[in-house]
Amino acid sequence: MIHLVHHPDYVAPAPARSQYQWNKNGLVRDLLRAEGPVFVWHEPEPMPRAWLEAVHDPDYVEEVLRAAVPPEKERRIGFPVTPEVARRSQVVPGGTYLAARLALEHGFAANTAGGSHHALANTGAGFCVFNDLAIAAVRLVEEGYRVLIVDCDVHQGDGTAALTAGRPEIATYSIHAEKNFPARKARSTLDVPLPDGVGDAEYLETLERTLLPLLRGFAPDLVLYQAGVDPLAGDRLGRLSLSYRGLVARDRWIAGVMTSRGTPFASALGGGYGEDALEVSRRHVASVLALGSMAAKEPLQG
């Protein structure tokens, strides 16, 4: 069985003037439910305010939770922070944390939202309000775990790198399109910038060559995996050229490596953009299925 984390508040009404596909999380949920009884569904609690403030500036947390984010910050985020968006922003980090706790118990679990890797200490950015990856990682570190964040979104995980810098129990890995957003990159533990147009073979070879040494050297207790599907050729905001088969191969390789090493891992949805929301959602569903099916084949080593 594949353990999935979902909350009704992940599906928020689209704020005015927003280009983000707000129906994506609902479509992902519906498509996964249509796969039949292969999943165990879990509903997270909102992340307590103290853990939000362990990563983000308390004044910014207050702005979000009151749905009173200044216009200049909303412009950086890419949409207004309505009360519904504020509720969603608090429950998504709770979902990534719950997926991590489930992964520690079962080997793998997936959050049907999250991967908000651009959010910074005192502002959101790039469709990200709170950085669920950093929030979950900091909480897990306080519980005694070493955490590696593996980010395969087409955009660099700049917020995650900045928010976890200087924490020896957290390492960050980002493989991304070098010329894509954000223009100003942060410094991850290991950044792997790729030129435009990289396809399946080069991507997968580079991923294996760069990630395995970091895994061996850092030896995490848990991996948080940002499973963005925007490296696909033709993605509206991507600059790489992976095929659908290449994306699935990427996720099967990630899952195979983690399970063979006995490393629990939890995935967050990450980016994926296009005019057809159903097509984008199917990419995310294929990712979850690839990760879950591969993890189920190779049970964790004792």
SERO-4910 file (N, C-alpha, C, O; in steps of 0.05 Angstrom, whole numbers):
BEGIN
 pado doro    nc1    nc2    nc3   cac1   cac2   cac3    cc1    cc2    cc3    oc1    oc2    oc3
  Met    A     17    -24      0      0      0      0     18     25      0     39     26     12
  Ile    A      8     45    -14     22     71    -15      8     91      3    -16     94      2
  His    A     23    103     21     12    122     40     12    150     28     33    161     20
  Leu    A    -12    163     27    -16    189     15    -27    208     36    -43    201     53
  Val    A    -18    233     35    -27    254     53    -42    275     37    -32    285     17
  His    A    -67    280     45    -83    300     32   -101    314     52   -109    302     72
  His    A   -108    339     47   -126    354     64   -145    369     46   -137    380     25
  Pro    A   -171    371     53   -190    386     37   -182    415     31   -188    426     10
  Asp    A   -167    427     50   -159    455     46   -136    458     26   -129    481     19
  Tyr    A   -125    436     16   -106    438     -6   -120    450    -31   -107    463    -47
  Val    A   -146    446    -33   -161    455    -56   -174    482    -48   -196    482    -37
  Ala    A   -161    504    -54   -171    530    -47   -182    544    -71   -173    540    -94
  Pro    A   -203    561    -68   -213    577    -90   -191    594   -102   -174    605    -88
  Ala    A   -191    596   -128   -170    612   -141   -173    642   -135   -194    653   -140
  Pro    A   -153    654   -123   -154    683   -119   -155    698   -146   -146    687   -166
  Ala    A   -164    722   -145   -164    739   -169   -135    744   -178   -117    745   -162
  Arg    A   -132    747   -204   -106    755   -216    -84    734   -211    -61    740   -208
  Ser    A    -92    708   -210    -73    687   -205    -69    670   -230    -89    662   -242
  Gln    A    -44    664   -237    -38    646   -259    -32    618   -249    -28    600   -266
  Tyr    A    -32    614   -223    -27    587   -212    -52    570   -217    -74    580   -216
  Gln    A    -48    544   -223    -70    526   -228    -81    515   -202    -72    495   -191
  Trp    A   -101    528   -191   -111    522   -165   -127    496   -164   -132    484   -143
  Asn    A   -136    486   -187   -151    461   -188   -133    437   -189   -142    414   -189
  Lys    A   -106    441   -190    -88    419   -194    -89    399   -171    -90    375   -176
  Asn    A    -89    408   -147    -89    389   -124   -115    372   -123   -114    349   -115
  Gly    A   -137    384   -130   -162    369   -131   -161    348   -153   -171    326   -149
  Leu    A   -151    355   -176   -149    336   -198   -130    313   -191   -135    290   -196
  Val    A   -107    319   -178    -89    299   -170   -103    279   -150   -100    255   -153
  Arg    A   -117    290   -131   -132    273   -112   -151    255   -126   -153    231   -121
  Asp    A   -167    267   -145   -187    251   -159   -175    229   -176   -185    206   -177
  Leu    A   -153    236   -190   -140    216   -207   -128    193   -190   -129    170   -198
  Leu    A   -117    200   -167   -106    179   -150   -128    161   -138   -124    137   -136
  Arg    A   -150    173   -130   -172    157   -120   -183    138   -141   -192    116   -135
  Ala    A   -181    147   -166   -191    130   -188   -173    105   -193   -182     86   -206
  Glu    A   -149    105   -181   -131     82   -184   -141     59   -167   -131     36   -171
  Gly    A   -160     63   -149   -170     41   -133   -158     40   -106   -144     59    -97
  Pro    A   -163     18    -91   -154     16    -63   -125      8    -59   -119    -11    -45
  Val    A   -108     23    -72    -79     17    -69    -66     37    -50    -42     36    -45
  Phe    A    -82     56    -40    -71     77    -23    -83     77      5   -106     68      8
  Val    A    -68     85     24    -78     92     51    -77    122     53    -55    134     51
  Trp    A   -100    134     58   -102    164     58   -100    174     86   -111    163    105
  His    A    -85    196     90    -81    208    116    -86    238    114    -80    251     93
  Glu    A    -98    250    134   -104    279    134    -86    292    155    -86    285    178
  Pro    A    -71    313    147    -52    325    166    -66    346    183    -87    357    177
  Glu    A    -53    353    205    -60    376    221    -45    401    210    -23    398    199
  Pro    A    -56    424    213    -41    448    206    -15    450    222    -14    442    245
  Met    A      6    460    209     31    462    223     29    483    245     20    505    240
  Pro    A     36    476    270     34    495    291     51    520    285     72    519    273
  Arg    A     41    543    295     53    568    289     83    569    298     99    581    284
  Ala    A     89    556    320    116    557    330    136    545    310    158    555    307
  Trp    A    127    524    295    145    512    275    146    529    250    167    529    236
  Leu    A    125    543    243    127    562    221    147    584    227    164    592    210
  Glu    A    146    593    252    164    615    261    193    605    266    211    621    269
  Ala    A    197    579    268    224    568    270    239    572    244    264    570    244
  Val    A    225    578    222    237    581    196    232    608    184    250    621    173
  His    A    207    618    187    200    644    176    198    665    197    194    660    220
  Asp    A    202    690    188    201    713    206    173    715    218    153    713    204
  Pro    A    171    718    245    144    718    258    126    740    246    101    735    245
  Asp    A    136    763    238    119    783    227    107    774    200     84    780    195
  Tyr    A    122    760    184    112    749    159     91    727    164     71    726    151
  Val    A     97    710    184     77    690    191     51    703    199     29    694    191
  Glu    A     52    724    215     28    738    223     13    750    199    -11    748    197
  Glu    A     28    761    180     16    772    156      0    751    141    -22    755    131
  Val    A     13    728    138     -1    706    123    -25    696    138    -47    694    126
  Leu    A    -22    690    163    -44    678    178    -68    697    181    -91    688    183
  Arg    A    -63    723    180    -85    743    181    -94    750    153   -113    766    149
  Ala    A    -82    737    132    -88    744    104    -85    774    100   -102    787     88
  Ala    A    -63    785    110    -57    813    108    -29    817     97    -13    834    107
  Val    A    -22    802     76      5    804     64      6    829     47    -12    834     31
  Pro    A     27    845     50     29    870     35     30    865      4     39    844     -4
  Pro    A     20    883    -11     18    879    -41     45    872    -53     46    856    -72
  Glu    A     67    885    -44     93    879    -56    101    850    -52    114    838    -69
  Lys    A     94    838    -29    100    810    -24     81    792    -40     89    771    -50
  Glu    A     56    800    -43     37    785    -59     46    784    -88     42    764   -102
  Arg    A     58    806    -98     68    806   -125     91    786   -128     93    772   -148
  Arg    A    108    784   -108    130    764   -109    119    735   -108    129    717   -121
  Ile    A     98    732    -92     86    705    -90     72    698   -117     74    675   -126
  Gly    A     58    717   -129     44    712   -154     14    710   -152      1    706   -172
  Phe    A      3    714   -128    -25    714   -124    -31    727    -96    -14    727    -79
  Pro    A    -56    737    -93    -64    748    -67    -67    726    -46    -74    703    -53
  Val    A    -60    732    -21    -63    713      1    -90    718     14    -93    735     32
  Thr    A   -110    703      5   -137    705     17   -139    687     42   -120    673     48
  Pro    A   -160    689     58   -162    671     81   -160    642     73   -149    626     88
  Glu    A   -172    634     50   -170    606     42   -141    599     35   -132    577     41
  Val    A   -127    617     22    -98    612     15    -82    610     41    -64    594     43
  Ala    A    -89    627     61    -74    626     86    -78    599    100    -59    588    111
  Arg    A   -103    589    100   -107    563    112    -92    541     98    -79    524    110
  Arg    A    -92    542     71    -77    523     55    -47    524     62    -34    504     64
  Ser    A    -37    549     65     -9    552     69      0    541     96     24    534     99
  Gln    A    -18    539    115    -10    528    141    -13    498    141      2    484    156
  Val    A    -32    487    126    -37    458    127    -17    443    109    -11    420    114
  Val    A     -7    455     87     11    442     69     37    433     84     46    411     81
  Pro    A     50    451     99     74    442    114     67    419    134     83    401    138
  Gly    A     43    420    146     35    398    162     33    372    147     40    350    157
  Gly    A     25    374    121     24    350    104     51    339     97     55    315     97
  Thr    A     70    356     92     97    347     86    110    334    110    124    314    108
  Tyr    A    105    346    133    115    335    158    103    307    163    117    288    171
  Leu    A     76    305    160     63    280    164     73    259    145     77    236    152
  Ala    A     77    266    120     88    247    100    116    237    109    122    214    106
  Ala    A    132    255    120    158    247    130    156    227    153    170    207    154
  Arg    A    137    233    172    134    214    194    123    187    185    131    166    195
  Leu    A    106    187    165     96    162    154    118    147    139    120    123    140
  Ala    A    136    162    125    158    149    112    177    136    132    187    114    126
  Leu    A    181    148    154    198    136    175    187    109    184    201     91    192
  Glu    A    160    107    184    147     83    192    144     62    170    147     38    175
  His    A    138     72    145    131     53    124    151     53    100    149     36     82
  Gly    A    171     71    101    190     71     79    186     94     60    205    107     51
  Phe    A    161     98     52    154    120     33    126    130     38    108    115     46
  Ala    A    123    156     34     96    168     35     98    193     17    119    205     13
  Ala    A     75    202      7     74    225    -11     53    245     -2     31    238      7
  Asn    A     61    270     -3     42    292      2     31    300    -25     46    303    -44
  Thr    A      5    304    -27     -7    312    -52     -6    342    -57    -21    353    -73
  Ala    A     10    356    -42     16    385    -46     45    389    -37     59    370    -32
  Gly    A     53    414    -35     79    420    -24    101    422    -44     96    421    -69
  Gly    A    125    424    -34    148    430    -51    152    459    -56    163    467    -76
  Ser    A    143    476    -37    143    505    -40    171    517    -34    175    529    -14
  His    A    189    512    -53    218    516    -47    228    544    -52    252    549    -48
  His    A    211    562    -61    221    590    -65    215    609    -42    226    630    -41
  Ala    A    198    601    -23    191    618     -1    216    624     16    231    606     23
  Leu    A    219    649     24    242    658     39    233    665     68    210    662     75
  Ala    A    252    676     84    246    680    112    223    700    116    205    695    132
  Asn    A    224    722    101    204    744    107    185    749     83    172    770     83
  Thr    A    185    731     64    167    735     41    164    708     26    181    691     27
  Gly    A    141    706     13    139    684     -6    149    693    -33    157    716    -37
  Ala    A    150    674    -52    159    680    -79    152    657    -97    150    634    -88
  Gly    A    148    662   -123    145    641   -143    124    621   -136    129    597   -138
  Phe    A    100    630   -129     77    613   -123     80    598    -96     66    579    -91
  Cys    A     99    607    -80    104    593    -54    100    613    -31    110    636    -32
  Val    A     85    606    -11     79    623     12     96    616     35    113    633     44
  Phe    A     93    592     46    112    582     66    128    559     54    118    544     37
  Asn    A    152    555     64    170    534     53    166    509     69    179    505     90
  Asp    A    148    491     59    141    467     74    165    448     77    167    435     97
  Leu    A    183    447     57    206    430     59    225    438     82    233    422     98
  Ala    A    231    464     83    248    474    105    235    471    132    248    464    152
  Ile    A    209    477    134    195    475    159    195    447    169    201    442    193
  Ala    A    188    428    152    187    400    160    215    391    168    219    376    187
  Ala    A    236    398    152    263    390    158    272    400    185    285    385    200
  Val    A    267    425    191    276    436    217    262    422    240    274    416    260
  Arg    A    236    416    237    222    402    258    233    374    262    237    364    284
  Leu    A    239    360    240    251    333    241    278    333    254    285    315    269
  Val    A    294    354    248    321    356    261    318    359    291    333    347    306
  Glu    A    298    375    299    294    378    328    285    352    341    288    348    365
  Glu    A    275    333    325    267    307    335    290    287    333    287    263    340
  Gly    A    313    296    323    337    279    324    345    266    297    361    248    297
  Tyr    A    333    275    275    339    263    249    357    281    232    357    305    234
  Arg    A    374    267    215    389    281    194    373    280    169    364    259    161
  Val    A    369    303    156    351    305    133    365    315    108    379    335    109
  Leu    A    362    301     86    371    310     60    347    318     43    328    302     40
  Ile    A    347    342     32    326    351     14    337    348    -14    356    362    -22
  Val    A    324    331    -30    331    327    -58    310    341    -75    287    334    -74
  Asp    A    319    360    -90    301    378   -105    306    374   -135    327    382   -146
  Cys    A    286    361   -149    289    356   -178    270    373   -194    265    367   -218
  Asp    A    259    394   -182    244    414   -197    262    427   -217    286    428   -214
  Val    A    250    437   -239    266    451   -259    277    477   -250    296    488   -262
  His    A    266    488   -228    275    513   -216    292    508   -191    286    489   -176
  Gln    A    312    523   -187    329    519   -163    314    523   -138    297    541   -136
  Gly    A    319    506   -118    307    509    -92    320    530    -75    333    524    -54
  Asp    A    318    555    -83    333    576    -71    324    582    -42    341    586    -24
  Gly    A    298    582    -38    288    587    -11    296    565      9    304    571     31
  Thr    A    294    540      0    301    518     17    331    520     25    338    516     48
  Ala    A    348    525      5    376    528     11    382    550     31    397    547     49
  Ala    A    369    574     27    374    597     44    364    592     72    378    599     92
  Leu    A    341    579     75    329    576    101    342    554    118    339    554    142
  Thr    A    356    536    105    369    514    120    399    517    121    412    500    133
  Ala    A    410    539    110    439    543    110    449    545    139    436    557    156
  Gly    A    472    533    144    484    534    170    474    513    189    482    512    212
  Arg    A    456    495    180    446    474    197    460    448    189    453    437    168
  Pro    A    478    438    204    494    414    196    478    389    193    486    370    180
  Glu    A    454    388    205    438    364    204    420    364    179    405    345    174
  Ile    A    421    385    163    405    387    138    423    392    115    440    410    116
  Ala    A    421    376     94    435    381     69    415    385     46    393    373     47
  Thr    A    422    401     26    404    407      4    418    401    -22    441    407    -26
  Tyr    A    402    388    -40    412    382    -67    391    392    -87    367    388    -83
  Ser    A    401    407   -107    383    418   -127    394    414   -155    416    423   -161
  Ile    A    379    399   -172    387    396   -200    365    411   -216    342    405   -214
  His    A    374    431   -232    355    450   -244    366    462   -269    389    459   -275
  Ala    A    348    476   -284    357    491   -307    371    516   -299    360    533   -285
  Glu    A    396    519   -307    413    541   -298    401    568   -305    403    587   -288
  Lys    A    389    571   -328    379    598   -337    350    603   -329    339    623   -339
  Asn    A    339    586   -313    311    590   -305    309    606   -279    329    612   -266
  Phe    A    284    612   -272    278    625   -246    289    608   -223    288    583   -225
  Pro    A    299    621   -202    302    649   -198    328    659   -211    347    644   -215
  Ala    A    328    685   -218    351    696   -231    375    696   -212    398    690   -220
  Arg    A    371    702   -187    392    701   -167    390    675   -151    370    671   -136
  Lys    A    409    657   -154    408    631   -141    420    633   -113    437    649   -107
  Ala    A    410    616    -96    422    612    -69    443    590    -72    447    579    -94
  Arg    A    456    583    -50    477    562    -50    467    538    -35    465    539    -10
  Ser    A    460    517    -49    453    492    -36    478    477    -28    500    485    -35
  Thr    A    475    456    -12    498    439     -6    511    430    -32    535    429    -34
  Leu    A    494    422    -51    503    415    -77    483    424    -98    460    415    -98
  Asp    A    492    442   -115    476    451   -138    486    438   -163    510    436   -168
  Val    A    467    430   -180    474    418   -206    459    433   -228    437    424   -236
  Pro    A    470    455   -237    456    471   -258    460    458   -286    482    449   -293
  Leu    A    438    457   -301    438    444   -327    433    464   -349    417    483   -345
  Pro    A    445    461   -372    439    479   -395    411    473   -406    400    451   -402
  Asp    A    400    492   -420    374    488   -433    374    463   -451    394    457   -464
  Gly    A    351    449   -451    347    428   -470    358    401   -463    356    382   -479
  Val    A    369    398   -438    379    372   -430    356    351   -431    334    356   -421
  Gly    A    362    328   -442    342    307   -445    346    284   -426    362    286   -407
  Asp    A    332    262   -430    331    240   -412    358    228   -404    365    227   -381
  Ala    A    374    221   -424    399    206   -419    419    223   -403    430    214   -383
  Glu    A    423    248   -412    442    265   -397    432    272   -369    448    272   -350
  Tyr    A    406    277   -367    395    283   -341    399    260   -321    409    265   -299
  Leu    A    391    237   -329    393    214   -311    422    207   -304    428    199   -281
  Glu    A    440    209   -323    468    204   -318    479    225   -298    494    218   -279
  Thr    A    471    250   -302    481    271   -284    469    268   -256    484    271   -236
  Leu    A    444    261   -254    431    256   -228    446    234   -213    452    238   -189
  Glu    A    451    212   -226    465    190   -212    493    197   -204    502    191   -182
  Arg    A    507    211   -222    535    217   -217    538    237   -194    558    236   -179
  Thr    A    519    255   -190    522    276   -170    508    270   -144    518    277   -123
  Leu    A    485    256   -145    470    251   -120    482    229   -103    482    231    -79
  Leu    A    491    208   -116    501    185   -100    524    192    -81    523    183    -58
  Pro    A    544    207    -90    565    214    -70    554    230    -47    564    227    -24
  Leu    A    535    248    -51    524    264    -29    509    246    -10    511    249     14
  Leu    A    493    227    -21    479    208     -4    499    192     14    494    189     38
  Arg    A    520    183      1    540    167     17    554    184     38    558    175     60
  Gly    A    561    208     30    576    225     49    559    236     71    569    238     94
  Phe    A    534    244     66    518    256     86    503    236    103    498    240    127
  Ala    A    496    213     91    482    191    105    458    201    120    457    199    145
  Pro    A    437    210    106    413    220    120    397    198    132    398    175    124
  Asp    A    382    205    153    362    187    164    336    187    148    320    169    149
  Leu    A    332    209    133    308    213    117    313    232     94    329    250     97
  Val    A    300    227     72    302    245     49    274    257     44    254    243     43
  Leu    A    273    283     41    250    297     31    255    302      1    275    315     -6
  Tyr    A    236    293    -16    240    293    -45    221    313    -57    196    308    -57
  Gln    A    231    334    -69    215    353    -85    213    342   -113    232    344   -129
  Ala    A    189    331   -120    186    315   -144    173    331   -167    155    322   -180
  Gly    A    183    356   -171    172    372   -192    172    358   -219    191    345   -226
  Val    A    150    362   -234    148    349   -261    152    370   -283    145    365   -306
  Asp    A    162    393   -276    167    414   -296    193    411   -312    197    428   -330
  Pro    A    210    391   -308    232    386   -327    222    374   -354    238    371   -372
  Leu    A    196    368   -356    185    357   -381    189    377   -404    185    401   -401
  Ala    A    196    366   -427    197    382   -452    170    395   -457    150    381   -457
  Gly    A    169    421   -461    144    434   -467    129    445   -442    109    458   -445
  Asp    A    140    440   -418    127    452   -395    128    482   -398    147    494   -407
  Arg    A    106    495   -389    103    524   -394    125    540   -381    132    562   -391
  Leu    A    136    531   -358    156    546   -344    183    531   -342    200    538   -325
  Gly    A    186    511   -359    211    495   -357    229    502   -381    221    514   -400
  Arg    A    254    493   -379    274    497   -400    289    471   -406    308    471   -421
  Leu    A    280    449   -394    293    423   -400    276    407   -419    254    416   -427
  Ser    A    285    383   -426    271    368   -448    268    339   -441    272    321   -458
  Leu    A    260    333   -416    255    305   -409    228    296   -422    210    313   -426
  Ser    A    226    271   -428    202    259   -438    185    249   -414    195    249   -392
  Tyr    A    160    242   -420    144    230   -399    158    205   -388    158    200   -363
  Arg    A    169    189   -405    184    165   -397    208    172   -380    215    158   -361
  Gly    A    221    194   -387    245    203   -372    237    212   -344    252    206   -325
  Leu    A    215    225   -341    206    233   -314    200    209   -297    208    208   -273
  Val    A    187    189   -308    181    165   -293    207    150   -286    210    140   -264
  Ala    A    226    149   -305    252    136   -300    266    151   -277    279    138   -260
  Arg    A    265    177   -277    278    193   -255    266    184   -228    281    179   -209
  Asp    A    240    183   -226    227    177   -200    231    148   -192    235    142   -169
  Arg    A    231    130   -212    237    102   -205    266     99   -195    271     83   -177
  Trp    A    284    114   -207    312    112   -198    315    123   -170    328    111   -153
  Ile    A    302    146   -164    303    158   -138    292    138   -117    305    133    -97
  Ala    A    269    126   -123    257    108   -104    274     83   -101    277     73    -78
  Gly    A    285     73   -123    302     49   -121    327     54   -104    335     36    -88
  Val    A    339     77   -107    363     83    -92    357     85    -62    371     74    -46
  Met    A    335     99    -56    329    103    -27    321     77    -14    330     71      8
  Thr    A    305     61    -27    297     36    -15    320     16    -13    322      1      7
  Ser    A    337     15    -33    360     -3    -32    379      4    -10    393    -13      1
  Arg    A    381     30     -4    398     40     18    385     38     45    398     41     66
  Gly    A    359     32     46    344     32     71    339     60     82    338     64    106
  Thr    A    336     80     64    332    107     72    303    115     67    294    116     44
  Pro    A    287    120     88    260    129     84    259    155     68    277    172     71
  Phe    A    238    158     52    236    183     36    207    191     33    189    174     30
  Ala    A    202    217     33    175    228     30    176    248      7    195    264      5
  Ser    A    156    247    -10    156    265    -33    135    287    -29    115    284    -16
  Ala    A    141    310    -41    122    333    -43    119    338    -73    137    333    -89
  Leu    A     96    349    -80     88    350   -108    107    366   -126    115    357   -147
  Gly    A    113    391   -117    131    408   -134    117    420   -157     92    420   -159
  Gly    A    132    431   -176    122    446   -198    114    429   -222    123    406   -225
  Gly    A     97    440   -238     87    429   -263     67    448   -275     48    456   -261
  Tyr    A     72    457   -300     56    479   -311     49    474   -340     64    463   -355
  Gly    A     25    483   -347     15    480   -374    -13    491   -377    -26    497   -357
  Glu    A    -22    493   -401    -49    504   -406    -70    483   -398    -92    491   -391
  Asp    A    -63    458   -399    -82    436   -393    -77    426   -365    -58    411   -360
  Ala    A    -94    434   -346    -90    426   -318    -91    396   -314    -78    385   -297
  Leu    A   -108    382   -330   -110    353   -328    -85    340   -336    -76    320   -323
  Glu    A    -72    349   -357    -46    338   -366    -25    341   -345    -10    323   -339
  Val    A    -24    365   -333     -4    370   -312     -9    352   -288      9    340   -277
  Ser    A    -35    349   -280    -42    332   -258    -34    303   -263    -26    288   -245
  Arg    A    -38    294   -288    -30    266   -295      0    262   -292      9    240   -285
  Arg    A     15    283   -298     44    281   -293     50    275   -264     66    258   -257
  His    A     37    291   -246     42    287   -217     33    259   -208     46    247   -192
  Val    A     10    250   -218      1    224   -211     20    202   -220     25    183   -205
  Ala    A     30    204   -244     50    185   -254     75    185   -236     87    164   -231
  Ser    A     83    208   -226    105    210   -208    100    195   -182    116    179   -173
  Val    A     77    200   -169     70    187   -144     69    157   -148     79    142   -131
  Leu    A     57    148   -170     55    119   -175     82    107   -180     87     85   -171
  Ala    A    100    120   -194    126    110   -199    142    107   -173    155     87   -168
  Leu    A    141    128   -156    155    127   -131    144    105   -113    159     90   -101
  Gly    A    117    104   -111    105     86    -92    108     57   -101    113     39    -84
  Ser    A    105     51   -127    107     24   -136    135     13   -133    140    -10   -127
  Met    A    155     31   -139    182     22   -136    190     18   -107    205     -1   -100
  Ala    A    181     36    -90    187     33    -61    175      7    -50    186     -6    -33
  Ala    A    151      0    -60    137    -24    -50    152    -50    -59    150    -70    -45
  Lys    A    166    -48    -81    180    -72    -91    204    -79    -74    212   -103    -72
  Glu    A    216    -59    -61    241    -64    -46    237    -54    -18    243    -31    -11
  Pro    A    228    -72      0    223    -63     28    249    -54     41    271    -62     34
  Leu    A    245    -36     60    268    -25     75    285    -47     88    274    -67     98
  Gln    A    311    -44     87    328    -62    101    327    -58    131    324    -35    140
  Gly    A    329    -79    146    328    -76    175    353    -65    187    355    -61    211
***
